[in-house]
Amino acid sequence: LNNSSYELNTHFVIRVPNQQLDSLLEAVGREATFTNYRRVTSTDVTEEFVDIQIRLKTKKEVRDRYIEILRNQARTVEDILRAEEQIRVVQEEIEAKEGRLKYLQNQVSLSTLNLNTYQRIPYQPEPDLYKESFGSKVKRKFLAGWDLFIDLLLLIVNLWPLILIGAIVIWQRKRIAGLFRRRKKT
């Protein structure tokens, strides 16, 4: 739920069985005063599903071969540990593939509807709940004036090289002007 001064927004995620998606879309469409935007998409996961099933079958066969090696051919502790490590690695891969298959089955069996609704509401200015007292206003304005004074001082400090150059230029001009006046008198 998202509110602003102009709009009330809501986002829903609805999961329904595939067979009921069309009837849900129709029901939502009947309830809507105006449909701003509608997009229906589907993703075909058949290729990924079949690929995972084949890989899963292969991984289980590899795991079974390692178990067979462990039972019949492993003689030393080192052989046993190597076979068990390989079984563990393959078993983790099997579990990951099975988890992905379950996820895909869930995605295929249920459709997901992302529904965004909004309602325009007339603008209403926020009520002024706090009325500032005269003393607070005076204090705030005094502090603002003080901040301005400090900022001006900092500006002068920041511009000191320009002020120094300007003072030297003015001093030189007066000095040169004074020399010309003395020469004219003589």
C-alpha positions in Angstrom: 0.0 0.0 0.0 1.5 3.3 -1.1 -0.2 6.6 -0.4 0.5 10.1 -1.6 -1.4 13.3 -1.6 -2.8 12.5 -5.0 -3.0 8.7 -5.3 -3.7 5.5 -3.3 -1.6 2.6 -4.8 -1.7 -1.1 -4.0 0.3 -4.0 -5.5 -1.0 -7.5 -5.3 0.7 -10.8 -6.3 -1.9 -13.5 -6.8 -1.1 -17.1 -7.5 -3.9 -19.2 -9.0 -4.1 -22.6 -10.7 -3.5 -22.3 -14.5 -7.1 -23.3 -15.3 -8.5 -20.4 -13.3 -6.3 -17.6 -14.7 -8.7 -16.5 -17.4 -11.7 -16.4 -15.1 -9.6 -14.4 -12.6 -8.5 -11.9 -15.3 -12.2 -11.5 -16.4 -13.3 -10.9 -12.8 -10.6 -8.3 -12.2 -11.5 -6.7 -15.5 -15.2 -6.4 -14.5 -14.3 -4.8 -11.2 -11.9 -2.2 -12.7 -13.4 1.2 -13.5 -10.6 1.7 -16.1 -7.8 -0.6 -17.3 -4.7 1.5 -17.9 -2.4 -1.3 -19.0 -2.7 -5.0 -19.4 0.0 -7.5 -20.4 -0.2 -11.3 -20.3 3.0 -13.2 -20.8 4.1 -16.8 -20.5 7.4 -18.5 -20.2 8.0 -21.9 -21.8 10.2 -23.9 -19.4 9.8 -27.2 -21.2 13.3 -27.3 -22.5 14.9 -26.5 -19.1 12.6 -29.0 -17.4 13.6 -31.8 -19.8 17.2 -30.8 -19.6 17.2 -30.9 -15.8 15.4 -34.3 -15.8 18.1 -35.8 -18.1 20.9 -34.3 -16.0 19.3 -35.5 -12.8 19.0 -39.1 -14.2 22.7 -39.0 -15.3 23.8 -37.6 -11.9 22.0 -40.4 -10.1 23.7 -43.0 -12.3 27.1 -41.5 -11.5 26.2 -41.5 -7.8 25.2 -45.2 -8.0 28.5 -46.0 -9.7 30.5 -44.3 -7.0 28.4 -46.2 -4.4 29.2 -49.4 -6.2 32.9 -48.5 -6.3 32.8 -47.8 -2.6 31.2 -51.2 -1.8 33.3 -53.4 -4.1 36.5 -51.8 -5.1 37.6 -49.4 -2.3 40.2 -51.1 -0.2 42.2 -48.4 1.6 41.0 -45.6 3.7 42.1 -43.2 1.1 40.0 -44.9 -1.6 37.0 -44.9 0.7 37.4 -41.1 1.5 37.8 -40.2 -2.2 34.7 -42.2 -3.2 32.7 -40.7 -0.3 33.8 -37.2 -1.3 32.7 -37.8 -4.9 29.4 -39.2 -3.7 28.9 -36.1 -1.5 29.6 -33.7 -4.4 27.3 -35.6 -6.8 24.6 -35.8 -4.1 24.7 -32.0 -3.7 24.3 -31.5 -7.4 21.3 -34.0 -7.4 19.7 -32.0 -4.6 20.2 -28.7 -6.4 18.6 -30.2 -9.6 15.7 -31.7 -7.7 15.1 -28.3 -6.0 15.1 -26.6 -9.4 12.6 -29.2 -10.7 10.3 -28.6 -7.8 10.5 -24.8 -8.4 9.7 -25.2 -12.1 6.8 -27.6 -11.3 5.4 -25.0 -8.9 5.8 -22.2 -11.4 4.1 -24.3 -14.1 1.2 -25.5 -11.9 0.3 -21.9 -10.7 0.0 -18.7 -12.7 1.2 -15.5 -11.1 -0.8 -12.3 -11.5 0.9 -9.0 -10.6 -1.9 -6.5 -10.1 -1.3 -2.8 -9.5 -4.3 -0.7 -8.6 -4.5 3.0 -8.0 -7.2 5.4 -7.1 -6.8 9.1 -7.8 -7.8 11.3 -4.9 -8.4 15.0 -4.9 -5.4 17.0 -3.6 -5.8 18.1 0.0 -3.0 20.2 1.5 -1.5 18.8 4.7 -3.2 20.4 7.7 -1.0 22.9 9.5 -0.9 21.2 12.9 1.9 23.3 14.4 1.5 27.1 14.6 4.9 28.7 15.3 4.8 31.3 18.2 6.1 34.8 17.8 9.1 34.1 20.1 10.1 31.0 18.0 9.9 33.1 14.8 12.1 35.8 16.3 14.6 33.2 17.5 14.6 31.5 14.1 15.1 34.8 12.2 17.9 35.9 14.6 19.7 32.6 14.0 19.2 32.9 10.2 20.7 36.5 10.4 23.6 35.2 12.5 24.2 32.4 10.0 24.3 35.0 7.2 26.8 37.1 9.1 29.1 34.1 9.6 28.7 33.1 5.9 29.8 36.7 4.9 32.8 36.5 7.1 33.8 33.1 5.7 33.3 34.5 2.2 35.7 37.4 3.0 38.3 34.9 4.4 37.8 32.7 1.3 38.5 35.7 -1.0 41.6 37.0 0.8 43.9 36.4 -2.2 41.7 38.5 -4.5 41.4 41.2 -1.8 45.2 41.3 -1.4 45.8 41.5 -5.2 43.2 44.3 -5.5 44.8 46.3 -2.6 48.2 46.0 -4.2 46.8 47.2 -7.6 45.1 50.2 -6.0 48.3 51.0 -3.9 50.4 50.8 -7.1 48.0 53.1 -9.1 48.0 55.7 -6.3 51.8 55.5 -6.1 52.3 55.9 -9.8 49.7 58.7 -9.9 51.6 60.5 -7.0 54.9 60.2 -9.0 53.2 61.8 -12.1 51.9 64.7 -10.0 55.3 65.3 -8.5 57.0 65.4 -11.9 54.3 67.8 -13.2 55.0 70.2 -10.4 58.7 70.2 -11.1 
